Amino acid sequence: MYLSYETLQKIRNLVVDLDGVVYLLNTPIPENVEFLYRARLRGFRIAFLTNNTFLSREGYVAKLKNMGVEARVEEIFSSAFVTAGYLQRERPGARVYAIGERGLKEELRRAGLQVLSRFSPKGVDFVVVGLDRCLTFQKMKIALDFLLKGAQLVGTNPDPTYPTENGVIPGAGAILASLERASGCNAWVIGKPSPNILLFVLDALGFRPEETAVIGDRIDTDVLLGKNCGVSTILVLTGVTRREEVLASSIKPDIVVETLQELRGVLDL
Ligand SMILES: [Mg+2]
């Protein structure tokens, strides 16, 4: 453990990753769920943060409820929601072409952006890329045409792969990389480990960095994200990362725990 007692005492806000922390695919991780319940009772403020773009915020509230976790819509931050927020700030009502699934398009529309479904000679302001399990060559061609007409390329997240029951599938980052390659554009990336996504959360909820810890199961996304933003980092080994990988990595989490139950002593819960 690399944190002083004083630093730990200050932590009042937890930014919690979903996959590998609250659940594995569709199965809750009971020790971690129980810890979150306890942390809330003790007055900790919680935000849930995921790079995944399949569901809308309401969709995550419902999924969490099924896992035994109560959450409010305002506490849910997906890379789709945060991307939509940034684009709306940058250019209100912008025209957007999106490669992605329903959750992404819903968030973009809800933020007041115009989501086009086919090519238009008028062009678009942004081409937004999330994970799309119905990706076609046609969609890639439309996206490329818009990019060559001057649209800005935006990535919801840079994840190379995404885990499923049947092994990994190509992630949003893989689609993004092929469009970068084809167009010669560099994408503006919002999701973890880019600081953009966490800065948005801190700002939206009024969390101070020194009072906040990120909890996640991946060194290269969650822990790196925390380091990039100057907040404390807690790695939990209930997801993809094994203890040997922590030792081998140059990115060192402040705290490593087998399950979040081990945090009870650390955070005085
Ligand atoms: Mg995770």
Boltz pocket constraint, residues with backbone or C-beta under 6 A from the ligand:
constraints:
  - pocket:
      binder: B
      contacts: [[A, 17], [A, 18], [A, 19], [A, 20], [A, 21], [A, 216], [A, 217], [A, 218], [A, 239]]
      max_distance: 6.0
